[in-house]
Amino acid sequence: MKMSLQWHFVFYMKNKIIAVLILLLSSLFFSCAGNIVKQENTYAMKMMGKGILKEAEFRFRQQIAEDPDNWAAHNNLGVCLEEQGFHKEALAEYETALSIIGANKGVEYNYNNLLEELKDE
């Protein structure tokens, strides 16, 4: 009987250790994933700042493919598309960003500013 209790305890502890390892590895993975998203966004913003708009557009689209609810990527893609003269597509991206986040002064400014610009054309 004593061996049985020891075996049960070892088995129990082994499962606990495995559970803790899984928790640690998953939090490390999600932490790294968050950093990768931030790095992608930073790189895309740098490309846009340098006027390399197709590369920035590609990066923003990649972020959206990975996380369709990333309102900031939709907004940034809208800015990038607007810079390239794709106004209807830019409006659609701003609308998507607003539908995800609700009210946001930055996105609303971009959207309303482009609408005003289009009225003047």
C-alpha positions in Angstrom: 0.0 0.0 0.0 2.9 2.4 0.8 4.3 1.9 -2.7 1.0 2.7 -4.2 0.7 6.0 -2.4 4.3 6.9 -3.3 3.6 6.1 -7.0 0.4 8.2 -6.8 2.3 11.1 -5.3 5.1 10.9 -8.0 2.5 10.7 -10.8 0.6 13.7 -9.2 3.8 15.8 -9.0 4.8 14.9 -12.5 1.5 16.1 -13.9 1.8 19.3 -11.8 5.3 19.9 -13.2 4.1 19.3 -16.8 1.2 21.7 -16.2 3.5 24.4 -14.9 5.9 23.9 -17.9 3.0 24.2 -20.3 1.8 27.4 -18.6 5.3 28.9 -18.7 5.9 28.0 -22.3 2.6 29.3 -23.5 3.1 32.6 -21.7 6.6 32.9 -23.3 5.1 32.1 -26.7 2.4 34.8 -26.4 4.9 37.3 -25.0 7.1 36.7 -28.0 4.1 36.8 -30.4 3.2 40.2 -28.9 6.8 41.5 -29.5 6.7 40.2 -33.1 3.5 42.1 -33.7 5.0 45.3 -32.3 8.2 44.8 -34.3 6.1 44.3 -37.5 4.2 47.5 -36.8 7.3 49.5 -36.0 8.9 48.2 -39.2 5.8 49.0 -41.3 5.7 52.5 -39.8 9.3 53.1 -40.6 8.8 52.0 -44.2 5.8 54.4 -44.5 7.9 57.2 -43.0 10.6 56.5 -45.7 8.0 56.5 -48.4 8.3 52.8 -49.1 4.5 52.5 -49.2 4.1 49.1 -50.9 6.3 47.4 -48.3 4.4 49.2 -45.5 1.1 48.2 -47.0 2.3 44.6 -47.3 3.2 44.6 -43.6 -0.1 46.1 -42.4 -2.0 43.6 -44.5 0.1 40.8 -42.9 -0.8 42.0 -39.5 -4.5 42.1 -40.4 -4.3 38.6 -41.8 -2.9 37.4 -38.5 -5.3 39.4 -36.4 -8.4 40.7 -38.2 -9.5 42.6 -35.1 -6.3 44.7 -35.0 -7.9 48.1 -35.3 -4.6 49.9 -35.3 -3.4 47.9 -38.3 -6.6 48.8 -40.2 -6.1 52.4 -39.4 -2.4 52.4 -40.4 -3.3 50.6 -43.6 -5.9 53.2 -44.3 -3.3 56.0 -43.9 -0.9 54.0 -46.2 -3.6 53.5 -48.8 -4.6 57.2 -48.6 -1.0 58.2 -49.2 -1.0 56.0 -52.3 -4.2 57.6 -53.6 -6.5 54.7 -52.9 -9.1 56.7 -51.2 -12.1 54.4 -51.3 -10.0 51.5 -49.9 -8.6 53.9 -47.2 -12.1 54.9 -46.1 -13.1 51.2 -45.9 -10.1 50.5 -43.6 -10.9 53.5 -41.4 -14.5 52.2 -41.2 -13.3 48.7 -40.3 -11.1 50.2 -37.5 -14.0 52.2 -36.1 -16.3 49.2 -36.2 -13.7 47.3 -34.1 -12.8 49.9 -31.6 -15.8 52.1 -31.5 -14.9 55.7 -30.9 -11.3 56.7 -31.4 -10.3 60.3 -32.0 -7.3 59.4 -34.2 -9.2 57.1 -36.5 -12.2 59.5 -36.6 -9.9 62.3 -37.6 -8.3 60.3 -40.4 -11.8 59.2 -41.7 -13.4 62.7 -41.5 -10.3 64.4 -42.9 -10.4 62.1 -46.0 -14.1 62.6 -46.4 -13.6 66.4 -46.4 -10.8 66.0 -48.9 -12.9 63.9 -51.2 -15.8 66.5 -51.1 -13.4 69.2 -52.3 -12.4 67.1 -55.4 
